[in-house]
Amino acid sequence: MGDIGKSASQYFAINQTGLMPKEELLEIGKGQKSMSFGIPREHEKGENRIPLTPQGVELLTANGHEIVIESGAGNGANYFDHDFSEAGAKIVDNHEEPFRCDVVLKVAPPNEEERQLFSPGQLLISLLHIFKQDRESIQQLMHKKINALAYEFLKDESNCYPVIRSMSEIEGYTAIMIASEYLSKEKNGKGVLLGGITGISPAEVVVIGAGTAGEFAVRAALGLGCQVKVFDNSYRNLRELERNVGQRLFTSVLHPQVLSKALKSADAVISSLRYFDPQSRFFISEEQIAGMKPGSIIVDLSMGNGGCFDAGCSSKSHGSAVTIQHGVIHYRVHNIASRVARTASIALSNIFAPVLLRLAMSGGVSQLIKQDLGVSHGLYLYKGILTNHTLGERFNLPSKDIGLLMAAF
């Protein structure tokens, strides 16, 4: 009876992720093996997300896999040890134990102490934050001869970046919430309502970047009744954003004079443009910021990619997330989605639970990257060899094409 119950549970779990066996998948299924997945507690300041929720854990344990979670790892997202233990996870007090598993799941990149805990052949899945990395940290992982997958590079079957898209949706909404919060008197702001009511002009919101984060910032701002202006370096992106939100907006390509005029009247500026100029290292100048209204706010969603605003404005902040320069509030955090950690954790778990099931069903990362081009695209280390050319060029490190490597091994 117990075997029947277990088989039914496995059938249900696999069916839920769209992984029902088919004739063409039978050969792959032969390589399926039980794997261990470790989730250590995050030590990066402000990082509250966790890559698997109890529901994701239950899906994996129902298929015979072991989940090792450090005590308190989910507290920031309001998932507690008993939630994970009831889902079948093993809770440990030792920070090192999750790093002994086949796969180590993190949100923030491993710090120097954590990089020492890896062993050859393990798979690390985490954010990379390429513009916060240095040559030494990448070399340390290379010397450990591990495999490493970056959230930012992972693609799905539609050739999109699922983690980037889901986090961008969250960040777009959250940016408007942050702007509203810091314009209130409670945060020593102007006491302005980010929106509009009868007889009072609505607040002006400038959104720079018409990608996913920009789109959802626009949706949130329009929902509050704000007057919205959108800028992007692509006419096509602007047209798609208007079509997606279902109405005409003030849109413009990035003409400096038009943008400067819009910045002068803005109450809130949301920057989501993925821009990085190695020469200037910013897109919006300090002079343009100085021309903004006192008490207005800038929320930079591009900090993980170098930031869009003149770094000179925050150079005196000594690492503070919120500063005031030229009378303008600057909010510069690279993990804004962590403010709504539970929602963000559910989004991550929905993406990674099926990927981890496919990983186990294929028999390991070497087989999975042969079968799944999206996962292959996300891999930046294979057995200690750098497979991402962008990283190689940035840090002057040798890199090799993953396709050629797989042919060699």
N, C-alpha and C positions, 0 to 999 in steps of 0.2 A: 504493500500500500504506500509506503514511504517513497519507493522508486517511482510509482505512478504519479504521486504528488509533485515530486521534484521535476519529472519530465514535463508535466503540465505547466509548472512554473517557468521552466526554460522556454517552452513553446510560446507562452504568453509574452515573456520578456522580449524574445527575438521578434515576435510578430509586431509588438508595439513599436519597434524601431525600423520597421520596414525591411527586415532582414530574413524573411521567410526563405527557406531553402528552395532553390530552383535547379533545374537540370544542369545549367551551365556553371553553377556554384558548387556542385558536389565535390569536385576535385579540390577546390580551395578549402572546403570544410574539413578535409582530411588532416590539415595542418593545425587545426584548432587545439589550443592548449590553455591550461589554467595559468593566469598571470597574477602578479601582485602589483598593486598600485599604492603609492605612498603620497600622502598630503601633509606636509609640514605646516606649522603655524607661520604666518607671514610676520616678518620683523620690520618691514619697511613702514616708515611713519605714514599714517593715513590710509594704508591699504587694508580694507576690511572685507574684500571679496574672497570667495573660496571657489575653486573650479568645479566641484561636484556638490550637489545638494543631497540630502538624504534619499530623495527619489532616484537620483542618478546612482547613488551607492547601492540601493536596493536592486536596481536593474542589473548591475554588474555582479553582485553577490548571488543573485538568482541564477546566473549563468556559470557559477562555480569559481569566481575570481575572488581574490583576497584584497581587501581595502584596509590600509593602515593609516590612521589619522592621529596626528598629534593633538593632545587634549587642548581644547580652547581654540582650535583652528577656525571654527565657524562662528565664534562668538560675535565677531564684528558684523556678521550678516544675520544675527539672531537665529542661528542654527547651533544647537548645543550638543554636548557629548552624548547625551542620552538619545537625541534624535538620530545620530549616526549609528550608535550601538544597536538600537532597535532595528535599523535597516541592515544590520549584519556586519558593520565595520568593526575593526579592532582598534580600540582607543589606547594610545600609549602616552606616557609622560616624557619620554626621551625624544629630544629634537632630532637625534641622529637616526633613529630607527626607520622613519619613513624613507630615508635616503638609502636604505638597503634593499628597497623593492626594485622590481624589474623596470617600473615606470615611476618617475617622480613628477607629480603635478603641482605646479605653483602658479601664482598670478604674477608677482613681481619676479624679475630675474634673480638668480641666486647671488647672494653676497659672497665676499671673499671666504668667509668661514664655511659657508655652505658648499662652495665649489670644491673645497678640500674633501668633502664627504662622498663624492661620486666615485664609482668604480667603472672600469672598462666594460663597454657593452650596454650600460644602462641607457634608458631613454628619458630625457628631460623635456617636458612640455611646459612652456611658460611664455610670458611676454618677453620681448627682446629689448625694447626701448633703444633702438640703434643709436640715437643721438646722445644717450646717456652712458653708452658703453665706452670702454677704452681698450687699447690693444692687449694689455696684460690680462684682462678678464677673459677675453676670447681665447687667448693663448693657454690660460689655465685649463679651460674646458677642453681644448684640443689635446693637451698633454694627458688628460684623463681618459682619452680615447672613447668618449661617449657619443651617443646620438642625441641631437637636440632639434626640437621643433618649435618654431616661433608662432605664437598666436597670430601676429600681424600678417604673416605670409601664407597662412593656411587658406586654401581655396575649396569651394564646394563644387557640386556637379554642374552648376550653372556658371562656373568660372568667376564667381564673386568671392569676396573675402568675408565670410560669415561673422567672425569675431569683430572685425573692424566695423562692419555694418551695424551689428546689434549694439555695440558699445557707443557708436556714433549716434544712433537713435536716442539712447539714454542720455548721452552728454548734451545733445541738442535741447531736449526738454529741460534737463537739469540746469543748463546755462541760464535759461530764462528765469528759473526759480531763484538762482543765485543772484542775478541782477535785481530781481524784485526784492530780495532779502536785504541787499546792501544799499538799496535806495531808500529803505525805510529808516525812520528815526531810531529804531531799536539798534541799528548798526552804525549810528551817527551819520546816516545819509541825509539827503535833502528832505526826506519825508514825502517823497513822490510816489503815488500809486502807479505802478507799471501797468497801464491799461487806460481805459477811458470811461467816464460816466457822463451823464447828460449835463451839458453846459460847460464842460471842461475839456480842453484840448487833450487828445490822447498822447501818451509818451511816445517818443520816437526811438525806434530800435534799428540799428544798422547791423546787418549780417554780412560778413565778409566770407565768401565761400558758399557755393550753391550745391555742395555735396550732400551726403546723408545727414551729417550733423547740422549743417546749415538749414536743410529742409525742415528738420524737426524743431529747430529753434524758431523758424518762421511760423510753423504750425502753432506752436505754443504761444508765440507773441500775438498772432492774429486771434487766437482764442481768447486772449485777455483784452482784445480791442486796441492793440497798439498800432501805430503807423509804422510800417516796415519798409526798409530800403535794403535791397540785396545787391551785392557786388561780387563778381567772379571774373576770372581771366578767360572764361569760355562762354561764348554766346549760347552754345548748345546746352550747357549746364543750366544757364538761366532759363532758357525756354522749357527744359524738362522740369525744372522746379515749379514754374508757373502751372504747367500741366498737372503735376502731381498734387499741388495744393488746391487746384480748381478755381483760381481767380487771378486777375491781373494785379501785378505789383509794380512798384517802382524798382526797376532793375537797370543795371548798368555794368558794362565791362569796366575794368579797373583804370579809368582815367584819373590821374592824380588830382586834377583840379576839381572834378566832380566829387571824388571821394572826400577831399579835404572840406568841401562845402557841407557834405552830409555829416561829417564827423563833428563839425562846429555846432550843429543843432541837435545832435544825438543825446539821448539820456542814457542809453546803453549800447555798447558795441560788442557783438559776439563774433569772434574770429575763429573760423574753422577751416581756413584755407591751408592745404598741405603745401607749405612753401619753405624752402631752405636755400638760402644763398650763402655759400661758404665765404664770400667776400664781405658782405655787409652783415649777415646773420640776423637780419630783420627785414620786414616788409613795410610796416608803418613807421614813419620817422618820429623822433622825439619832438620835432617842430610841429608835426600834425597833432600829436597828443597834447602839446602845450596849448593849442588852439581850441581844445574842447571845453565844454562848459564845466565850471567847478562843480564837484559833486556827482558828475557822471561816472559811469563804471565801464571798464573793459574786462571782458571775460575771454581769455585766450585758451581755446581748445586745442591749439597746435603745439603745446609745450613739449609733447613727446617727439615732435618732428623739428625742433629747433625754435619754435615760437614765431609769431608774426610781427611782434612789436619790438621796437628798439630796446635791446637788452640793457642799455644804459639807464633806462628808467627804473630797472629793478636791481641794478648792481649794488645799491646801498641797502638792500633788504636783508642781507645776511641769511638768505634761505627762507625768509618769511613768505607765505603764500599770498598774503594781502598787504599791499603797500599803497601809499598815496603820494603821487608825484605830480607836480603842476596842478594840484587840486583835484586830480582824477584818480579814482580808485582802480587799482590793478589787481585782478584775481588771476593768478598764474599757477595752475596745478595740473600735473600731467595725468592724474588718475581721478578726474572729476566723477566718473561713474561710480567710484567707491563711496560717494556720499549717499547713494541709494544701493547699498551693497547687496541687499537681499534680492532686489530685482535683477541687478547685474549678475549675481551668482546663479540665479535660475537660468538666465540667458546663456551663460557659459556652460552650465551643466547640460542644457538642451543640445548644445553643439557637440560637446566632448563625449558624452555617454555613448552615442552611436559610433563615434570614431574609435573609442577604446574597445567596443565590442568587435568592430571590424579588425582592429589590430590583433586581438586574441584569436579571432576566427581564421585569420590568414597565417597565424603562426609566428608573428613577430614583425618588427619594423622593416626588415629586409624584404619580406614578401609583400607587405602592405604598400610600400612605395613603388613596387613594380606594378601593382594593380590599381593604385589610386594616385592619379597625377596631382590632385589637389593637395594631398598629404605630402607628396614628393616635393611640391613647390614650397611647402612650409618648412622643409628640413634644411637647416643651415650647417649642421655638423653630422657627418656619417663616419662612425668609428674613428672620431678625432680629426677627420679631414674636413676642412672648410669647403662647403658646397654652395655658398652664397657669394656671388661675384661683387655685389654691392659692399658687403662687409670686407671682402678682400681688398677692394680698391680703397676703402675708407681707412683701413688700418695697415695697408701695405703688407698683406699676408697672402700667401699662395692659396688659390682656390681651384677646385676641379668641378667639372660638370657631373651632376649626380647620375645622369644616364650613362656616361662613360665609366664611372666608378662601378655601377651595378653590373656592367658588362665585364669588368675586370675581376670582380669578386665571385 
